């Protein structure tokens, strides 16, 4: 399903942003 792909991509982006925010 395309919805699962969108959720997976959004989760990956949120994870990267979270890591960068933690480094700040």
Secondary structure, DSSP 8 states (H G I E B T S, - for coil): -HHHHHHHHHHHHHHHHHHHHHH-
